[in-house]
Amino acid sequence: MSLSEQFAQAQLDSKNLPERPDNMTLLKIYALFKQTSNGDASGERPGFTDMIGRAKWDAWNSLAGTAQEEAQQQYIDLINDLK
């Protein structure tokens, strides 16, 4: 199975995890997905009144420079660990 097929399967698996991951893990999942889909974080960092948006942007921005394939593999590994 190719990396993109494994990534697509991991996306499906992420919707059927046995239990909801903690917020830090959810941020990591979000950030890896965004890095894979869109590359490095773009746009301005949300203001302090948007705490959730700011946390998501910060998590995504922490992966700046990570290659798409590397982000896909990390996403797949994380979802597999949670299954």
Biopython code that builds the backbone (N, CA, C, O; Angstrom):
import numpy as np
from Bio.PDB.StructureBuilder import StructureBuilder

atoms = [
    (1, "MET", "N", (0.852, -1.174, 0.000)),
    (1, "MET", "CA", (0.000, 0.000, 0.000)),
    (1, "MET", "C", (0.900, 1.239, 0.000)),
    (1, "MET", "O", (1.865, 1.319, 0.760)),
    (2, "SER", "N", (0.570, 2.197, -0.858)),
    (2, "SER", "CA", (1.375, 3.416, -0.957)),
    (2, "SER", "C", (1.166, 4.300, 0.272)),
    (2, "SER", "O", (0.222, 4.109, 1.038)),
    (3, "LEU", "N", (2.056, 5.261, 0.441)),
    (3, "LEU", "CA", (1.967, 6.180, 1.575)),
    (3, "LEU", "C", (0.652, 6.953, 1.540)),
    (3, "LEU", "O", (0.010, 7.131, 2.576)),
    (4, "SER", "N", (0.239, 7.422, 0.335)),
    (4, "SER", "CA", (-1.031, 8.166, 0.278)),
    (4, "SER", "C", (-2.220, 7.281, 0.576)),
    (4, "SER", "O", (-3.203, 7.750, 1.150)),
    (5, "GLU", "N", (-2.161, 6.012, 0.202)),
    (5, "GLU", "CA", (-3.256, 5.086, 0.544)),
    (5, "GLU", "C", (-3.283, 4.836, 2.054)),
    (5, "GLU", "O", (-4.356, 4.787, 2.656)),
    (6, "GLN", "N", (-2.114, 4.679, 2.662)),
    (6, "GLN", "CA", (-2.043, 4.500, 4.110)),
    (6, "GLN", "C", (-2.565, 5.744, 4.830)),
    (6, "GLN", "O", (-3.245, 5.641, 5.851)),
    (7, "PHE", "N", (-2.236, 6.927, 4.284)),
    (7, "PHE", "CA", (-2.696, 8.179, 4.874)),
    (7, "PHE", "C", (-4.225, 8.280, 4.794)),
    (7, "PHE", "O", (-4.882, 8.669, 5.759)),
    (8, "ALA", "N", (-4.774, 7.926, 3.635)),
    (8, "ALA", "CA", (-6.233, 7.952, 3.465)),
    (8, "ALA", "C", (-6.898, 6.987, 4.446)),
    (8, "ALA", "O", (-7.936, 7.311, 5.023)),
    (9, "GLN", "N", (-6.310, 5.808, 4.637)),
    (9, "GLN", "CA", (-6.861, 4.835, 5.584)),
    (9, "GLN", "C", (-6.761, 5.364, 7.012)),
    (9, "GLN", "O", (-7.687, 5.192, 7.805)),
    (10, "ALA", "N", (-5.650, 6.001, 7.339)),
    (10, "ALA", "CA", (-5.480, 6.564, 8.682)),
    (10, "ALA", "C", (-6.520, 7.655, 8.945)),
    (10, "ALA", "O", (-7.009, 7.788, 10.066)),
    (11, "GLN", "N", (-6.860, 8.437, 7.910)),
    (11, "GLN", "CA", (-7.904, 9.457, 8.068)),
    (11, "GLN", "C", (-9.232, 8.798, 8.421)),
    (11, "GLN", "O", (-9.949, 9.274, 9.302)),
    (12, "LEU", "N", (-9.559, 7.708, 7.738)),
    (12, "LEU", "CA", (-10.790, 6.974, 8.043)),
    (12, "LEU", "C", (-10.727, 6.395, 9.451)),
    (12, "LEU", "O", (-11.693, 6.477, 10.209)),
    (13, "ASP", "N", (-9.579, 5.807, 9.793)),
    (13, "ASP", "CA", (-9.408, 5.203, 11.121)),
    (13, "ASP", "C", (-9.519, 6.240, 12.225)),
    (13, "ASP", "O", (-9.981, 5.928, 13.322)),
    (14, "SER", "N", (-9.096, 7.483, 11.948)),
    (14, "SER", "CA", (-9.123, 8.526, 12.976)),
    (14, "SER", "C", (-10.548, 8.848, 13.421)),
    (14, "SER", "O", (-10.761, 9.359, 14.520)),
    (15, "LYS", "N", (-11.507, 8.550, 12.574)),
    (15, "LYS", "CA", (-12.908, 8.820, 12.911)),
    (15, "LYS", "C", (-13.526, 7.708, 13.754)),
    (15, "LYS", "O", (-14.622, 7.865, 14.290)),
    (16, "ASN", "N", (-12.820, 6.587, 13.867)),
    (16, "ASN", "CA", (-13.352, 5.427, 14.586)),
    (16, "ASN", "C", (-12.402, 4.930, 15.675)),
    (16, "ASN", "O", (-12.289, 3.725, 15.901)),
    (17, "LEU", "N", (-11.735, 5.839, 16.336)),
    (17, "LEU", "CA", (-10.824, 5.445, 17.412)),
    (17, "LEU", "C", (-11.626, 4.933, 18.603)),
    (17, "LEU", "O", (-12.749, 5.383, 18.827)),
    (18, "PRO", "N", (-11.062, 3.992, 19.376)),
    (18, "PRO", "CA", (-11.793, 3.433, 20.511)),
    (18, "PRO", "C", (-12.136, 4.471, 21.577)),
    (18, "PRO", "O", (-13.160, 4.343, 22.248)),
    (19, "GLU", "N", (-11.300, 5.495, 21.746)),
    (19, "GLU", "CA", (-11.625, 6.570, 22.683)),
    (19, "GLU", "C", (-11.102, 7.884, 22.132)),
    (19, "GLU", "O", (-10.172, 7.908, 21.325)),
    (20, "ARG", "N", (-11.708, 8.976, 22.575)),
    (20, "ARG", "CA", (-11.315, 10.304, 22.097)),
    (20, "ARG", "C", (-9.943, 10.647, 22.667)),
    (20, "ARG", "O", (-9.733, 10.573, 23.878)),
    (21, "PRO", "N", (-8.996, 11.026, 21.783)),
    (21, "PRO", "CA", (-7.668, 11.410, 22.273)),
    (21, "PRO", "C", (-7.736, 12.689, 23.106)),
    (21, "PRO", "O", (-8.685, 13.466, 22.995)),
    (22, "ASP", "N", (-6.715, 12.897, 23.943)),
    (22, "ASP", "CA", (-6.658, 14.132, 24.727)),
    (22, "ASP", "C", (-6.386, 15.314, 23.790)),
    (22, "ASP", "O", (-6.022, 15.131, 22.628)),
    (23, "ASN", "N", (-6.567, 16.512, 24.312)),
    (23, "ASN", "CA", (-6.460, 17.716, 23.480)),
    (23, "ASN", "C", (-5.095, 17.882, 22.829)),
    (23, "ASN", "O", (-5.011, 18.318, 21.681)),
    (24, "MET", "N", (-4.028, 17.544, 23.540)),
    (24, "MET", "CA", (-2.688, 17.674, 22.958)),
    (24, "MET", "C", (-2.513, 16.729, 21.771)),
    (24, "MET", "O", (-1.902, 17.090, 20.765)),
    (25, "THR", "N", (-3.051, 15.522, 21.894)),
    (25, "THR", "CA", (-2.977, 14.555, 20.795)),
    (25, "THR", "C", (-3.834, 15.024, 19.626)),
    (25, "THR", "O", (-3.433, 14.894, 18.470)),
    (26, "LEU", "N", (-5.014, 15.569, 19.922)),
    (26, "LEU", "CA", (-5.870, 16.100, 18.860)),
    (26, "LEU", "C", (-5.173, 17.232, 18.109)),
    (26, "LEU", "O", (-5.277, 17.327, 16.886)),
    (27, "LEU", "N", (-4.466, 18.083, 18.840)),
    (27, "LEU", "CA", (-3.713, 19.158, 18.182)),
    (27, "LEU", "C", (-2.626, 18.595, 17.276)),
    (27, "LEU", "O", (-2.397, 19.108, 16.181)),
    (28, "LYS", "N", (-1.961, 17.547, 17.729)),
    (28, "LYS", "CA", (-0.900, 16.909, 16.924)),
    (28, "LYS", "C", (-1.499, 16.312, 15.643)),
    (28, "LYS", "O", (-0.939, 16.459, 14.558)),
    (29, "ILE", "N", (-2.655, 15.630, 15.789)),
    (29, "ILE", "CA", (-3.335, 15.058, 14.622)),
    (29, "ILE", "C", (-3.686, 16.171, 13.631)),
    (29, "ILE", "O", (-3.435, 16.054, 12.431)),
    (30, "TYR", "N", (-4.273, 17.257, 14.159)),
    (30, "TYR", "CA", (-4.652, 18.397, 13.324)),
    (30, "TYR", "C", (-3.437, 18.972, 12.602)),
    (30, "TYR", "O", (-3.471, 19.195, 11.392)),
    (31, "ALA", "N", (-2.364, 19.209, 13.356)),
    (31, "ALA", "CA", (-1.170, 19.826, 12.792)),
    (31, "ALA", "C", (-0.547, 18.951, 11.699)),
    (31, "ALA", "O", (-0.147, 19.455, 10.650)),
    (32, "LEU", "N", (-0.468, 17.656, 11.947)),
    (32, "LEU", "CA", (0.109, 16.756, 10.938)),
    (32, "LEU", "C", (-0.756, 16.721, 9.683)),
    (32, "LEU", "O", (-0.236, 16.685, 8.568)),
    (33, "PHE", "N", (-2.079, 16.732, 9.866)),
    (33, "PHE", "CA", (-2.980, 16.742, 8.716)),
    (33, "PHE", "C", (-2.795, 18.023, 7.910)),
    (33, "PHE", "O", (-2.696, 17.976, 6.683)),
    (34, "LYS", "N", (-2.746, 19.179, 8.600)),
    (34, "LYS", "CA", (-2.586, 20.450, 7.906)),
    (34, "LYS", "C", (-1.235, 20.529, 7.197)),
    (34, "LYS", "O", (-1.151, 21.038, 6.080)),
    (35, "GLN", "N", (-0.179, 20.029, 7.838)),
    (35, "GLN", "CA", (1.153, 20.060, 7.229)),
    (35, "GLN", "C", (1.165, 19.197, 5.974)),
    (35, "GLN", "O", (1.771, 19.565, 4.968)),
    (36, "THR", "N", (0.497, 18.052, 6.034)),
    (36, "THR", "CA", (0.420, 17.165, 4.874)),
    (36, "THR", "C", (-0.394, 17.803, 3.760)),
    (36, "THR", "O", (-0.006, 17.743, 2.594)),
    (37, "SER", "N", (-1.513, 18.409, 4.110)),
    (37, "SER", "CA", (-2.432, 18.960, 3.115)),
    (37, "SER", "C", (-1.983, 20.298, 2.542)),
    (37, "SER", "O", (-2.107, 20.533, 1.340)),
    (38, "ASN", "N", (-1.459, 21.179, 3.397)),
    (38, "ASN", "CA", (-1.202, 22.559, 2.993)),
    (38, "ASN", "C", (0.247, 22.993, 3.085)),
    (38, "ASN", "O", (0.578, 24.096, 2.651)),
    (39, "GLY", "N", (1.122, 22.165, 3.634)),
    (39, "GLY", "CA", (2.503, 22.590, 3.826)),
    (39, "GLY", "C", (2.628, 23.455, 5.076)),
    (39, "GLY", "O", (1.806, 23.358, 5.988)),
    (40, "ASP", "N", (3.653, 24.297, 5.117)),
    (40, "ASP", "CA", (3.905, 25.124, 6.296)),
    (40, "ASP", "C", (2.728, 26.051, 6.594)),
    (40, "ASP", "O", (1.988, 26.455, 5.696)),
    (41, "ALA", "N", (2.576, 26.374, 7.871)),
    (41, "ALA", "CA", (1.491, 27.248, 8.328)),
    (41, "ALA", "C", (1.506, 28.561, 7.555)),
    (41, "ALA", "O", (2.565, 29.118, 7.264)),
    (42, "SER", "N", (0.321, 29.038, 7.232)),
    (42, "SER", "CA", (0.204, 30.289, 6.494)),
    (42, "SER", "C", (-0.810, 31.185, 7.191)),
    (42, "SER", "O", (-1.522, 30.755, 8.098)),
    (43, "GLY", "N", (-0.861, 32.400, 6.765)),
    (43, "GLY", "CA", (-1.780, 33.345, 7.378)),
    (43, "GLY", "C", (-1.219, 33.855, 8.695)),
    (43, "GLY", "O", (-0.159, 33.425, 9.149)),
    (44, "GLU", "N", (-1.943, 34.769, 9.288)),
    (44, "GLU", "CA", (-1.495, 35.337, 10.550)),
    (44, "GLU", "C", (-1.933, 34.475, 11.717)),
    (44, "GLU", "O", (-2.964, 33.804, 11.672)),
    (45, "ARG", "N", (-1.128, 34.511, 12.758)),
    (45, "ARG", "CA", (-1.474, 33.798, 13.987)),
    (45, "ARG", "C", (-2.722, 34.452, 14.582)),
    (45, "ARG", "O", (-2.760, 35.674, 14.727)),
    (46, "PRO", "N", (-3.749, 33.657, 14.932)),
    (46, "PRO", "CA", (-4.958, 34.237, 15.521)),
    (46, "PRO", "C", (-4.636, 34.999, 16.807)),
    (46, "PRO", "O", (-3.673, 34.685, 17.506)),
    (47, "GLY", "N", (-5.449, 35.991, 17.099)),
    (47, "GLY", "CA", (-5.262, 36.811, 18.287)),
    (47, "GLY", "C", (-5.547, 36.044, 19.564)),
    (47, "GLY", "O", (-6.065, 34.929, 19.532)),
    (48, "PHE", "N", (-5.200, 36.656, 20.691)),
    (48, "PHE", "CA", (-5.335, 35.977, 21.981)),
    (48, "PHE", "C", (-6.778, 35.671, 22.354)),
    (48, "PHE", "O", (-7.014, 34.840, 23.232)),
    (49, "THR", "N", (-7.751, 36.315, 21.716)),
    (49, "THR", "CA", (-9.157, 36.026, 22.033)),
    (49, "THR", "C", (-9.633, 34.735, 21.383)),
    (49, "THR", "O", (-10.657, 34.181, 21.781)),
    (50, "ASP", "N", (-8.901, 34.254, 20.391)),
    (50, "ASP", "CA", (-9.244, 32.987, 19.720)),
    (50, "ASP", "C", (-8.261, 31.925, 20.192)),
    (50, "ASP", "O", (-7.340, 31.551, 19.467)),
    (51, "MET", "N", (-8.467, 31.446, 21.411)),
    (51, "MET", "CA", (-7.495, 30.528, 22.012)),
    (51, "MET", "C", (-7.396, 29.202, 21.263)),
    (51, "MET", "O", (-6.302, 28.660, 21.110)),
    (52, "ILE", "N", (-8.520, 28.678, 20.798)),
    (52, "ILE", "CA", (-8.495, 27.396, 20.079)),
    (52, "ILE", "C", (-7.789, 27.567, 18.738)),
    (52, "ILE", "O", (-6.920, 26.770, 18.384)),
    (53, "GLY", "N", (-8.157, 28.595, 18.002)),
    (53, "GLY", "CA", (-7.506, 28.861, 16.717)),
    (53, "GLY", "C", (-6.021, 29.090, 16.875)),
    (53, "GLY", "O", (-5.218, 28.639, 16.057)),
    (54, "ARG", "N", (-5.661, 29.792, 17.932)),
    (54, "ARG", "CA", (-4.254, 30.077, 18.209)),
    (54, "ARG", "C", (-3.491, 28.790, 18.525)),
    (54, "ARG", "O", (-2.380, 28.598, 18.031)),
    (55, "ALA", "N", (-4.066, 27.913, 19.336)),
    (55, "ALA", "CA", (-3.416, 26.640, 19.678)),
    (55, "ALA", "C", (-3.250, 25.773, 18.433)),
    (55, "ALA", "O", (-2.212, 25.138, 18.249)),
    (56, "LYS", "N", (-4.270, 25.749, 17.583)),
    (56, "LYS", "CA", (-4.188, 24.959, 16.348)),
    (56, "LYS", "C", (-3.093, 25.505, 15.435)),
    (56, "LYS", "O", (-2.295, 24.746, 14.885)),
    (57, "TRP", "N", (-3.064, 26.836, 15.279)),
    (57, "TRP", "CA", (-2.067, 27.456, 14.416)),
    (57, "TRP", "C", (-0.664, 27.207, 14.955)),
    (57, "TRP", "O", (0.252, 26.902, 14.192)),
    (58, "ASP", "N", (-0.495, 27.338, 16.269)),
    (58, "ASP", "CA", (0.819, 27.106, 16.889)),
    (58, "ASP", "C", (1.280, 25.661, 16.684)),
    (58, "ASP", "O", (2.450, 25.414, 16.391)),
    (59, "ALA", "N", (0.352, 24.705, 16.839)),
    (59, "ALA", "CA", (0.703, 23.296, 16.643)),
    (59, "ALA", "C", (1.131, 23.060, 15.200)),
    (59, "ALA", "O", (2.119, 22.371, 14.945)),
    (60, "TRP", "N", (0.388, 23.633, 14.261)),
    (60, "TRP", "CA", (0.716, 23.488, 12.844)),
    (60, "TRP", "C", (2.052, 24.164, 12.548)),
    (60, "TRP", "O", (2.897, 23.586, 11.864)),
    (61, "ASN", "N", (2.250, 25.378, 13.054)),
    (61, "ASN", "CA", (3.472, 26.126, 12.801)),
    (61, "ASN", "C", (4.699, 25.423, 13.381)),
    (61, "ASN", "O", (5.809, 25.599, 12.878)),
    (62, "SER", "N", (4.509, 24.631, 14.431)),
    (62, "SER", "CA", (5.639, 23.918, 15.037)),
    (62, "SER", "C", (6.223, 22.866, 14.085)),
    (62, "SER", "O", (7.336, 22.384, 14.293)),
    (63, "LEU", "N", (5.474, 22.521, 13.052)),
    (63, "LEU", "CA", (5.936, 21.532, 12.073)),
    (63, "LEU", "C", (6.555, 22.171, 10.830)),
    (63, "LEU", "O", (6.848, 21.477, 9.856)),
    (64, "ALA", "N", (6.755, 23.480, 10.859)),
    (64, "ALA", "CA", (7.318, 24.182, 9.699)),
    (64, "ALA", "C", (8.595, 23.495, 9.230)),
    (64, "ALA", "O", (9.474, 23.168, 10.028)),
    (65, "GLY", "N", (8.676, 23.286, 7.931)),
    (65, "GLY", "CA", (9.850, 22.648, 7.348)),
    (65, "GLY", "C", (9.756, 21.134, 7.264)),
    (65, "GLY", "O", (10.618, 20.496, 6.660)),
    (66, "THR", "N", (8.716, 20.544, 7.863)),
    (66, "THR", "CA", (8.539, 19.089, 7.789)),
    (66, "THR", "C", (8.009, 18.729, 6.403)),
    (66, "THR", "O", (7.022, 19.303, 5.942)),
    (67, "ALA", "N", (8.660, 17.785, 5.749)),
    (67, "ALA", "CA", (8.249, 17.363, 4.414)),
    (67, "ALA", "C", (6.872, 16.699, 4.466)),
    (67, "ALA", "O", (6.495, 16.101, 5.474)),
    (68, "GLN", "N", (6.133, 16.813, 3.368)),
    (68, "GLN", "CA", (4.789, 16.242, 3.298)),
    (68, "GLN", "C", (4.799, 14.742, 3.607)),
    (68, "GLN", "O", (3.956, 14.253, 4.359)),
    (69, "GLU", "N", (5.751, 14.022, 3.026)),
    (69, "GLU", "CA", (5.810, 12.566, 3.240)),
    (69, "GLU", "C", (6.097, 12.239, 4.704)),
    (69, "GLU", "O", (5.532, 11.293, 5.254)),
    (70, "GLU", "N", (6.976, 13.021, 5.333)),
    (70, "GLU", "CA", (7.301, 12.812, 6.750)),
    (70, "GLU", "C", (6.071, 13.081, 7.618)),
    (70, "GLU", "O", (5.792, 12.326, 8.549)),
    (71, "ALA", "N", (5.340, 14.151, 7.319)),
    (71, "ALA", "CA", (4.121, 14.462, 8.072)),
    (71, "ALA", "C", (3.075, 13.356, 7.892)),
    (71, "ALA", "O", (2.392, 12.980, 8.845)),
    (72, "GLN", "N", (2.956, 12.840, 6.668)),
    (72, "GLN", "CA", (2.020, 11.734, 6.420)),
    (72, "GLN", "C", (2.396, 10.524, 7.267)),
    (72, "GLN", "O", (1.534, 9.911, 7.897)),
    (73, "GLN", "N", (3.681, 10.181, 7.283)),
    (73, "GLN", "CA", (4.129, 9.002, 8.036)),
    (73, "GLN", "C", (3.883, 9.197, 9.529)),
    (73, "GLN", "O", (3.441, 8.269, 10.207)),
    (74, "GLN", "N", (4.162, 10.382, 10.045)),
    (74, "GLN", "CA", (3.919, 10.650, 11.462)),
    (74, "GLN", "C", (2.427, 10.556, 11.785)),
    (74, "GLN", "O", (2.051, 10.036, 12.836)),
    (75, "TYR", "N", (1.586, 11.053, 10.892)),
    (75, "TYR", "CA", (0.123, 10.977, 11.070)),
    (75, "TYR", "C", (-0.319, 9.515, 11.123)),
    (75, "TYR", "O", (-1.071, 9.114, 12.011)),
    (76, "ILE", "N", (0.157, 8.727, 10.161)),
    (76, "ILE", "CA", (-0.194, 7.301, 10.094)),
    (76, "ILE", "C", (0.249, 6.597, 11.371)),
    (76, "ILE", "O", (-0.520, 5.839, 11.962)),
    (77, "ASP", "N", (1.483, 6.845, 11.798)),
    (77, "ASP", "CA", (2.012, 6.197, 13.002)),
    (77, "ASP", "C", (1.207, 6.590, 14.241)),
    (77, "ASP", "O", (0.917, 5.746, 15.089)),
    (78, "LEU", "N", (0.849, 7.868, 14.344)),
    (78, "LEU", "CA", (0.091, 8.336, 15.505)),
    (78, "LEU", "C", (-1.292, 7.680, 15.547)),
    (78, "LEU", "O", (-1.719, 7.206, 16.599)),
    (79, "ILE", "N", (-1.983, 7.651, 14.426)),
    (79, "ILE", "CA", (-3.322, 7.035, 14.387)),
    (79, "ILE", "C", (-3.215, 5.554, 14.702)),
    (79, "ILE", "O", (-4.039, 5.022, 15.445)),
    (80, "ASN", "N", (-2.210, 4.875, 14.148)),
    (80, "ASN", "CA", (-2.032, 3.438, 14.444)),
    (80, "ASN", "C", (-1.773, 3.195, 15.931)),
    (80, "ASN", "O", (-2.248, 2.210, 16.496)),
    (81, "ASP", "N", (-1.017, 4.101, 16.560)),
    (81, "ASP", "CA", (-0.761, 3.976, 17.996)),
    (81, "ASP", "C", (-2.046, 4.139, 18.802)),
    (81, "ASP", "O", (-2.191, 3.535, 19.865)),
    (82, "LEU", "N", (-2.969, 4.942, 18.310)),
    (82, "LEU", "CA", (-4.213, 5.222, 19.043)),
    (82, "LEU", "C", (-5.278, 4.140, 18.842)),
    (82, "LEU", "O", (-6.253, 4.079, 19.591)),
    (83, "LYS", "N", (-5.092, 3.292, 17.836)),
    (83, "LYS", "CA", (-6.116, 2.275, 17.522)),
    (83, "LYS", "C", (-6.182, 1.172, 18.553)),
    (83, "LYS", "O", (-6.990, 0.253, 18.423)),
]
sb = StructureBuilder()
sb.init_structure("model")
sb.init_model(0)
sb.init_chain("A")
sb.init_seg("    ")
for serial, (resi, resn, name, xyz) in enumerate(atoms, 1):
    if name == "N":
        sb.init_residue(resn, " ", resi, " ")
    sb.init_atom(name, np.array(xyz, "f"), 0.0, 1.0, " ", f" {name:<3s}", serial, name[0])
structure = sb.get_structure()
